[in-house]
Amino acid sequence: MLVLASASPRRQELLRNAGIPFEVQPAHILEDPLPGELAKDCAERLAREKALAAAKQRTGDVVLGADTVVVVDGQILGKPVDGADAARMLRMLSGREHLVITGVCLVVGGQWSVASETTSVAFSEITDKEIADYVATGEPMDKAGAYAIQGIASRWIPRIEGDYSNVVGLPVALVWRMLRETALL
């Protein structure tokens, strides 16, 4: 049985849509980057920590952990702490390109493997009023980089290069390949 170490509805929906059966075992870890940690390393470390934490409770199962970060100018944007933080992040992204990196870790039989996917996302210019209105919807909260590509923010994203599902929160094609390599599928 595949166990998802995340309560994220977006990740659950992506797995369901791909026809990958799973159960949920949320892992509660601190999601802060370490001082000087590179974005890819951070995403992969957090995915590993989530997977290993859940695997302690689900021995014998295959556990999937994932973590997504947004990177602009080398700065990691995690989830906003409040509306003002969300607005700050959206102003940083306005009219620019940024990277979305999702680390993925599978734990099988006590052994883990980790990988990541990177997608480039272009944002149109957004006004302060658009930012304020968007933040007021609540959608940016609990999202890396303070936006959901599959939601209202889609109106400001004219182009991506890479895996769309990665930007939503889980690179499904990468997960599928990793599961096939474990002979789970």
Secondary structure, 3 states (H helix, E strand, C coil): CEEECCCCHHHHHHHHHCCCCCEECCCCCCCCCCCCCCHHHHHHHHHHHHHHHHHHHCCCCEEEEEEEEEEECCEEECCCCCHHHHHHHHHHHCCCEEEEEEEEEEEECCEEEEEEEEEEEECCCCCHHHHHHHHHHCCCCCCHHHCCCCCHHHHHCCEEECCHHHHHCCCHHHHHHHHHHCCCC
